[in-house]
């Protein structure tokens, strides 16, 4: 299964379809149940709060 959010810039929750939002929530639940900190090793992210 390909990830529909791959390389998609999400500025607002309104940028997501219902299916994409459900995918985000399901993925978050899986990661919370089984944390894998090595997934983010050597990765960076940016968060802009206005």
N, C-alpha and C positions, 0 to 999 in steps of 0.2 A: 504494500500500500504506500503510495506516495503521500507526502505531507503537503496539503494545500497551502500551508502557511510558510513554506520554505521560501526565504528571501522576500517575504512580504513585509512591508513597513506598516506597522499598526500604530496609528496616531491616537485613535479613539476606539472605544468599544463599538461605536457605530460603523467602523470599518469592517467589522466581522459579520458574516452571515450567521444564522442560527446554528448551522452545522459546524462552522469553524469555532464558534464559542463553546459548543458542546465538546469539541475535540480538545480545546484548551483546558476546560474543566476536568475532563476525563484524564488527560495527561497529568495534570496537577495532582489529582487524587492518587494516581499510580505512583508518582514520584514521592508523594508524602507517605504512602504506605511502605514504600521500599526505597529509601533515600540512596542516591548514588552520587556522592560528591565528586567522584573522579570524572563525571561527565563534564564538569565545568573547569577542570584543571587546565590551566594555560588559556583560558577564555576571558574575554572582557565584555562589558556591556555598558551602554550609556542610558541614562535615564534623565529626561528633561522634564522638570516640573515648572509649569507656568502659573 
